[in-house]
Amino acid sequence: MSNITATEVVLPGRVEPAGLTVTDRELPPPGAGDALVRMEATGVSFAEQQMRRGKYYDQPPFPFVPGLVIVCTVLSFV
């Protein structure tokens, strides 16, 4: 597989929803134990809203791509 790209909604820091950024980036090929998925849908959970405000316990450091719950199709599994 080559030229695998992802469109990501990035949470750059404590921002209002309008401050989220949308970026495209090339992904490395899947490695051993990885799955390549096509995301069909995602929601915005209470936890992610708290993360956007910087108030969630043990959240990842900014910037990050939220996505706790997704609906996807598995394209390949290595």
N, CA, C and O atoms as a printed pandas DataFrame, in Angstrom:
     atom_number atom_name residue_name chain_id  residue_number  x_coord  y_coord  z_coord
0              1         N          MET        A               1    0.847   -1.177    0.000
1              2        CA          MET        A               1    0.000    0.000    0.000
2              3         C          MET        A               1    0.886    1.231    0.000
3              4         O          MET        A               1    1.909    1.279    0.683
4              5         N          SER        A               2    0.482    2.217   -0.768
5              6        CA          SER        A               2    1.234    3.465   -0.778
6              7         C          SER        A               2    0.260    4.627   -0.808
7              8         O          SER        A               2   -0.915    4.472   -1.143
8              9         N          ASN        A               3    0.772    5.786   -0.451
9             10        CA          ASN        A               3   -0.034    7.004   -0.454
10            11         C          ASN        A               3   -1.306    6.875    0.375
11            12         O          ASN        A               3   -2.390    7.244   -0.078
12            13         N          ILE        A               4   -1.171    6.357    1.574
13            14        CA          ILE        A               4   -2.301    6.297    2.490
14            15         C          ILE        A               4   -2.361    7.640    3.195
15            16         O          ILE        A               4   -1.395    8.041    3.842
16            17         N          THR        A               5   -3.478    8.338    3.080
17            18        CA          THR        A               5   -3.607    9.629    3.731
18            19         C          THR        A               5   -4.777    9.614    4.704
19            20         O          THR        A               5   -5.714    8.826    4.571
20            21         N          ALA        A               6   -4.699   10.496    5.671
21            22        CA          ALA        A               6   -5.769   10.637    6.663
22            23         C          ALA        A               6   -6.151   12.103    6.756
23            24         O          ALA        A               6   -5.294   12.985    6.705
24            25         N          THR        A               7   -7.426   12.349    6.890
25            26        CA          THR        A               7   -7.926   13.675    7.219
26            27         C          THR        A               7   -8.219   13.655    8.705
27            28         O          THR        A               7   -8.984   12.817    9.182
28            29         N          GLU        A               8   -7.613   14.577    9.439
29            30        CA          GLU        A               8   -7.712   14.570   10.896
30            31         C          GLU        A               8   -8.272   15.894   11.409
31            32         O          GLU        A               8   -7.968   16.962   10.878
32            33         N          VAL        A               9   -9.083   15.802   12.435
33            34        CA          VAL        A               9   -9.502   16.985   13.186
34            35         C          VAL        A               9   -8.583   17.043   14.396
35            36         O          VAL        A               9   -8.603   16.154   15.247
36            37         N          VAL        A              10   -7.788   18.087   14.464
37            38        CA          VAL        A              10   -6.760   18.208   15.498
38            39         C          VAL        A              10   -7.239   19.170   16.581
39            40         O          VAL        A              10   -7.750   20.253   16.297
40            41         N          LEU        A              11   -7.060   18.749   17.809
41            42        CA          LEU        A              11   -7.346   19.591   18.967
42            43         C          LEU        A              11   -6.016   20.226   19.377
43            44         O          LEU        A              11   -5.204   19.583   20.043
44            45         N          PRO        A              12   -5.786   21.499   18.981
45            46        CA          PRO        A              12   -4.466   22.099   19.185
46            47         C          PRO        A              12   -4.193   22.557   20.614
47            48         O          PRO        A              12   -3.037   22.743   20.993
48            49         N          GLY        A              13   -5.224   22.737   21.396
49            50        CA          GLY        A              13   -5.095   23.234   22.759
50            51         C          GLY        A              13   -6.483   23.547   23.286
51            52         O          GLY        A              13   -7.483   23.093   22.730
52            53         N          ARG        A              14   -6.543   24.313   24.345
53            54        CA          ARG        A              14   -7.839   24.727   24.893
54            55         C          ARG        A              14   -8.471   25.720   23.933
55            56         O          ARG        A              14   -8.075   26.885   23.882
56            57         N          VAL        A              15   -9.445   25.260   23.181
57            58        CA          VAL        A              15  -10.088   26.102   22.173
58            59         C          VAL        A              15  -11.589   25.870   22.173
59            60         O          VAL        A              15  -12.083   24.849   22.651
60            61         N          GLU        A              16  -12.295   26.837   21.631
61            62        CA          GLU        A              16  -13.706   26.647   21.337
62            63         C          GLU        A              16  -13.789   25.753   20.102
63            64         O          GLU        A              16  -12.790   25.588   19.402
64            65         N          PRO        A              17  -14.945   25.179   19.821
65            66        CA          PRO        A              17  -15.049   24.288   18.659
66            67         C          PRO        A              17  -14.528   24.903   17.354
67            68         O          PRO        A              17  -13.975   24.192   16.516
68            69         N          ALA        A              18  -14.697   26.200   17.180
69            70        CA          ALA        A              18  -14.211   26.854   15.958
70            71         C          ALA        A              18  -12.686   26.820   15.855
71            72         O          ALA        A              18  -12.141   27.024   14.770
72            73         N          GLY        A              19  -11.996   26.570   16.951
73            74        CA          GLY        A              19  -10.540   26.531   16.957
74            75         C          GLY        A              19   -9.939   25.192   16.561
75            76         O          GLY        A              19   -8.719   25.074   16.446
76            77         N          LEU        A              20  -10.779   24.176   16.349
77            78        CA          LEU        A              20  -10.276   22.890   15.868
78            79         C          LEU        A              20   -9.738   23.064   14.456
79            80         O          LEU        A              20  -10.264   23.868   13.686
80            81         N          THR        A              21   -8.706   22.327   14.114
81            82        CA          THR        A              21   -8.140   22.424   12.772
82            83         C          THR        A              21   -8.300   21.110   12.037
83            84         O          THR        A              21   -8.282   20.041   12.648
84            85         N          VAL        A              22   -8.454   21.189   10.738
85            86        CA          VAL        A              22   -8.571   20.004    9.887
86            87         C          VAL        A              22   -7.318   19.940    9.033
87            88         O          VAL        A              22   -6.982   20.894    8.332
88            89         N          THR        A              23   -6.629   18.803    9.096
89            90        CA          THR        A              23   -5.396   18.634    8.336
90            91         C          THR        A              23   -5.421   17.293    7.620
91            92         O          THR        A              23   -6.139   16.374    8.015
92            93         N          ASP        A              24   -4.637   17.198    6.575
93            94        CA          ASP        A              24   -4.403   15.934    5.876
94            95         C          ASP        A              24   -2.946   15.570    6.081
95            96         O          ASP        A              24   -2.069   16.433    6.046
96            97         N          ARG        A              25   -2.692   14.290    6.295
97            98        CA          ARG        A              25   -1.294   13.855    6.411
98            99         C          ARG        A              25   -1.146   12.451    5.851
99           100         O          ARG        A              25   -2.086   11.656    5.854
100          101         N          GLU        A              26    0.056   12.167    5.372
101          102        CA          GLU        A              26    0.350   10.841    4.852
102          103         C          GLU        A              26    0.664    9.919    6.026
103          104         O          GLU        A              26    1.363   10.304    6.963
104          105         N          LEU        A              27    0.143    8.712    5.962
105          106        CA          LEU        A              27    0.368    7.724    7.017
106          107         C          LEU        A              27    1.442    6.739    6.587
107          108         O          LEU        A              27    1.564    6.428    5.402
108          109         N          PRO        A              28    2.216    6.250    7.538
109          110        CA          PRO        A              28    3.170    5.189    7.199
110          111         C          PRO        A              28    2.398    3.908    6.920
111          112         O          PRO        A              28    1.255    3.766    7.356
112          113         N          PRO        A              29    3.010    2.976    6.200
113          114        CA          PRO        A              29    2.334    1.695    5.985
114          115         C          PRO        A              29    2.101    0.987    7.319
115          116         O          PRO        A              29    2.905    1.138    8.240
116          117         N          PRO        A              30    1.031    0.226    7.440
117          118        CA          PRO        A              30    0.787   -0.501    8.687
118          119         C          PRO        A              30    1.927   -1.477    8.982
119          120         O          PRO        A              30    2.450   -2.133    8.081
120          121         N          GLY        A              31    2.297   -1.557   10.254
121          122        CA          GLY        A              31    3.323   -2.490   10.687
122          123         C          GLY        A              31    2.705   -3.689   11.377
123          124         O          GLY        A              31    1.482   -3.800   11.460
124          125         N          ALA        A              32    3.541   -4.585   11.870
125          126        CA          ALA        A              32    3.058   -5.793   12.541
126          127         C          ALA        A              32    2.134   -5.426   13.696
127          128         O          ALA        A              32    2.480   -4.596   14.536
128          129         N          GLY        A              33    0.971   -6.040   13.734
129          130        CA          GLY        A              33    0.002   -5.803   14.792
130          131         C          GLY        A              33   -0.895   -4.594   14.557
131          132         O          GLY        A              33   -1.757   -4.299   15.384
132          133         N          ASP        A              34   -0.706   -3.886   13.435
133          134        CA          ASP        A              34   -1.516   -2.709   13.120
134          135         C          ASP        A              34   -2.721   -3.090   12.264
135          136         O          ASP        A              34   -2.703   -4.089   11.546
136          137         N          ALA        A              35   -3.744   -2.288   12.357
137          138        CA          ALA        A              35   -4.912   -2.422   11.484
138          139         C          ALA        A              35   -5.089   -1.106   10.747
139          140         O          ALA        A              35   -4.906   -0.036   11.327
140          141         N          LEU        A              36   -5.439   -1.181    9.486
141          142        CA          LEU        A              36   -5.783   -0.004    8.703
142          143         C          LEU        A              36   -7.293    0.034    8.610
143          144         O          LEU        A              36   -7.915   -0.923    8.149
144          145         N          VAL        A              37   -7.887    1.134    9.046
145          146        CA          VAL        A              37   -9.345    1.247    9.060
146          147         C          VAL        A              37   -9.775    2.500    8.300
147          148         O          VAL        A              37   -9.037    3.482    8.215
148          149         N          ARG        A              38  -10.974    2.438    7.758
149          150        CA          ARG        A              38  -11.610    3.622    7.178
150          151         C          ARG        A              38  -12.704    4.042    8.140
151          152         O          ARG        A              38  -13.652    3.292    8.372
152          153         N          MET        A              39  -12.580    5.228    8.697
153          154        CA          MET        A              39  -13.570    5.695    9.654
154          155         C          MET        A              39  -14.828    6.111    8.896
155          156         O          MET        A              39  -14.774    6.885    7.940
156          157         N          GLU        A              40  -15.944    5.584    9.344
157          158        CA          GLU        A              40  -17.230    5.890    8.728
158          159         C          GLU        A              40  -17.950    6.999    9.498
159          160         O          GLU        A              40  -18.606    7.849    8.897
160          161         N          ALA        A              41  -17.828    6.989   10.818
161          162        CA          ALA        A              41  -18.500    7.979   11.658
162          163         C          ALA        A              41  -17.810    8.036   13.011
163          164         O          ALA        A              41  -17.156    7.085   13.438
164          165         N          THR        A              42  -17.969    9.163   13.666
165          166        CA          THR        A              42  -17.482    9.327   15.024
166          167         C          THR        A              42  -18.399   10.305   15.742
167          168         O          THR        A              42  -19.099   11.098   15.112
168          169         N          GLY        A              43  -18.385   10.240   17.023
169          170        CA          GLY        A              43  -19.165   11.183   17.818
170          171         C          GLY        A              43  -18.244   12.058   18.629
171          172         O          GLY        A              43  -17.032   11.845   18.663
172          173         N          VAL        A              44  -18.815   13.023   19.268
173          174        CA          VAL        A              44  -18.051   13.874   20.182
174          175         C          VAL        A              44  -18.590   13.588   21.575
175          176         O          VAL        A              44  -19.710   13.968   21.917
176          177         N          SER        A              45  -17.781   12.916   22.364
177          178        CA          SER        A              45  -18.216   12.471   23.682
178          179         C          SER        A              45  -18.028   13.553   24.737
179          180         O          SER        A              45  -17.351   14.556   24.513
180          181         N          PHE        A              46  -18.640   13.325   25.880
181          182        CA          PHE        A              46  -18.456   14.223   27.024
182          183         C          PHE        A              46  -16.972   14.301   27.377
183          184         O          PHE        A              46  -16.455   15.382   27.658
184          185         N          ALA        A              47  -16.290   13.160   27.362
185          186        CA          ALA        A              47  -14.860   13.143   27.700
186          187         C          ALA        A              47  -14.074   14.042   26.742
187          188         O          ALA        A              47  -13.195   14.787   27.175
188          189         N          GLU        A              48  -14.384   13.978   25.449
189          190        CA          GLU        A              48  -13.661   14.801   24.484
190          191         C          GLU        A              48  -13.977   16.288   24.659
191          192         O          GLU        A              48  -13.112   17.135   24.432
192          193         N          GLN        A              49  -15.195   16.606   25.056
193          194        CA          GLN        A              49  -15.517   18.001   25.351
194          195         C          GLN        A              49  -14.697   18.491   26.556
195          196         O          GLN        A              49  -14.216   19.624   26.567
196          197         N          GLN        A              50  -14.546   17.640   27.551
197          198        CA          GLN        A              50  -13.720   18.004   28.704
198          199         C          GLN        A              50  -12.249   18.141   28.292
199          200         O          GLN        A              50  -11.552   19.031   28.780
200          201         N          MET        A              51  -11.777   17.267   27.399
201          202        CA          MET        A              51  -10.398   17.371   26.908
202          203         C          MET        A              51  -10.183   18.691   26.195
203          204         O          MET        A              51   -9.147   19.331   26.374
204          205         N          ARG        A              52  -11.156   19.110   25.382
205          206        CA          ARG        A              52  -11.054   20.376   24.659
206          207         C          ARG        A              52  -10.900   21.544   25.630
207          208         O          ARG        A              52  -10.261   22.548   25.313
208          209         N          ARG        A              53  -11.479   21.405   26.792
209          210        CA          ARG        A              53  -11.388   22.445   27.816
210          211         C          ARG        A              53  -10.169   22.267   28.736
211          212         O          ARG        A              53   -9.916   23.099   29.607
212          213         N          GLY        A              54   -9.415   21.170   28.532
213          214        CA          GLY        A              54   -8.256   20.900   29.370
214          215         C          GLY        A              54   -8.620   20.423   30.758
215          216         O          GLY        A              54   -7.845   20.612   31.696
216          217         N          LYS        A              55   -9.789   19.803   30.914
217          218        CA          LYS        A              55  -10.288   19.420   32.236
218          219         C          LYS        A              55  -10.511   17.918   32.383
219          220         O          LYS        A              55  -11.203   17.497   33.311
220          221         N          TYR        A              56   -9.952   17.104   31.504
221          222        CA          TYR        A              56  -10.190   15.666   31.586
222          223         C          TYR        A              56   -9.020   14.989   32.272
223          224         O          TYR        A              56   -7.863   15.275   31.964
224          225         N          TYR        A              57   -9.317   14.100   33.192
225          226        CA          TYR        A              57   -8.283   13.362   33.905
226          227         C          TYR        A              57   -7.451   12.547   32.921
227          228         O          TYR        A              57   -8.000   11.823   32.091
228          229         N          ASP        A              58   -6.161   12.660   33.012
229          230        CA          ASP        A              58   -5.214   11.835   32.252
230          231         C          ASP        A              58   -5.381   11.978   30.737
231          232         O          ASP        A              58   -5.217   11.003   30.003
232          233         N          GLN        A              59   -5.704   13.173   30.271
233          234        CA          GLN        A              59   -5.855   13.369   28.832
234          235         C          GLN        A              59   -4.496   13.430   28.162
235          236         O          GLN        A              59   -3.493   13.712   28.817
236          237         N          PRO        A              60   -4.452   13.170   26.862
237          238        CA          PRO        A              60   -3.177   13.279   26.154
238          239         C          PRO        A              60   -2.744   14.743   26.075
239          240         O          PRO        A              60   -3.579   15.642   26.174
240          241         N          PRO        A              61   -1.457   14.984   25.899
241          242        CA          PRO        A              61   -0.993   16.364   25.763
242          243         C          PRO        A              61   -1.450   16.957   24.426
243          244         O          PRO        A              61   -1.586   16.245   23.431
244          245         N          PHE        A              62   -1.683   18.268   24.421
245          246        CA          PHE        A              62   -2.011   18.973   23.178
246          247         C          PHE        A              62   -0.769   19.047   22.310
247          248         O          PHE        A              62    0.335   19.108   22.852
248          249         N          PRO        A              63   -0.891   19.044   20.999
249          250        CA          PRO        A              63   -2.066   18.777   20.188
250          251         C          PRO        A              63   -2.308   17.280   20.069
251          252         O          PRO        A              63   -1.374   16.486   20.182
252          253         N          PHE        A              64   -3.559   16.895   19.842
253          254        CA          PHE        A              64   -3.882   15.496   19.596
254          255         C          PHE        A              64   -5.144   15.391   18.753
255          256         O          PHE        A              64   -5.887   16.359   18.587
256          257         N          VAL        A              65   -5.367   14.199   18.227
257          258        CA          VAL        A              65   -6.548   13.910   17.411
258          259         C          VAL        A              65   -7.513   13.120   18.281
259          260         O          VAL        A              65   -7.231   11.970   18.621
260          261         N          PRO        A              66   -8.658   13.717   18.653
261          262        CA          PRO        A              66   -9.626   12.979   19.460
262          263         C          PRO        A              66  -10.300   11.891   18.625
263          264         O          PRO        A              66  -10.259   11.920   17.395
264          265         N          GLY        A              67  -10.905   10.957   19.297
265          266        CA          GLY        A              67  -11.614    9.881   18.600
266          267         C          GLY        A              67  -11.744    8.668   19.488
267          268         O          GLY        A              67  -11.229    7.599   19.162
268          269         N          LEU        A              68  -12.422    8.818   20.598
269          270        CA          LEU        A              68  -12.570    7.700   21.529
270          271         C          LEU        A              68  -13.474    6.608   20.975
271          272         O          LEU        A              68  -13.244    5.422   21.208
272          273         N          VAL        A              69  -14.496    7.015   20.244
273          274        CA          VAL        A              69  -15.470    6.047   19.716
274          275         C          VAL        A              69  -15.600    6.274   18.222
275          276         O          VAL        A              69  -15.896    7.384   17.780
276          277         N          ILE        A              70  -15.378    5.213   17.434
277          278        CA          ILE        A              70  -15.525    5.329   15.987
278          279         C          ILE        A              70  -16.303    4.140   15.430
279          280         O          ILE        A              70  -16.337    3.060   16.021
280          281         N          VAL        A              71  -16.914    4.368   14.299
281          282        CA          VAL        A              71  -17.511    3.313   13.495
282          283         C          VAL        A              71  -16.627    3.192   12.262
283          284         O          VAL        A              71  -16.427    4.175   11.549
284          285         N          CYS        A              72  -16.095    2.000   12.000
285          286        CA          CYS        A              72  -15.118    1.889   10.922
286          287         C          CYS        A              72  -15.244    0.565   10.188
287          288         O          CYS        A              72  -15.904   -0.372   10.638
288          289         N          THR        A              73  -14.591    0.529    9.053
289          290        CA          THR        A              73  -14.420   -0.690    8.275
290          291         C          THR        A              73  -12.947   -1.047    8.308
291          292         O          THR        A              73  -12.106   -0.198    8.012
292          293         N          VAL        A              74  -12.615   -2.276    8.658
293          294        CA          VAL        A              74  -11.231   -2.721    8.683
294          295         C          VAL        A              74  -10.817   -3.034    7.245
295          296         O          VAL        A              74  -11.410   -3.895    6.594
296          297         N          LEU        A              75   -9.795   -2.326    6.755
297          298        CA          LEU        A              75   -9.312   -2.533    5.394
298          299         C          LEU        A              75   -8.229   -3.597    5.337
299          300         O          LEU        A              75   -8.176   -4.383    4.391
300          301         N          SER        A              76   -7.373   -3.625    6.337
301          302        CA          SER        A              76   -6.340   -4.660    6.393
302          303         C          SER        A              76   -5.849   -4.790    7.822
303          304         O          SER        A              76   -5.939   -3.852    8.614
304          305         N          PHE        A              77   -5.336   -5.947    8.132
305          306        CA          PHE        A              77   -4.750   -6.210    9.441
306          307         C          PHE        A              77   -3.441   -6.927    9.207
307          308         O          PHE        A              77   -3.398   -7.963    8.542
308          309         N          VAL        A              78   -2.362   -6.368    9.762
309          310        CA          VAL        A              78   -1.024   -6.940    9.541
310          311         C          VAL        A              78   -0.642   -7.766   10.749
311          312         O          VAL        A              78    0.445   -8.342   10.783
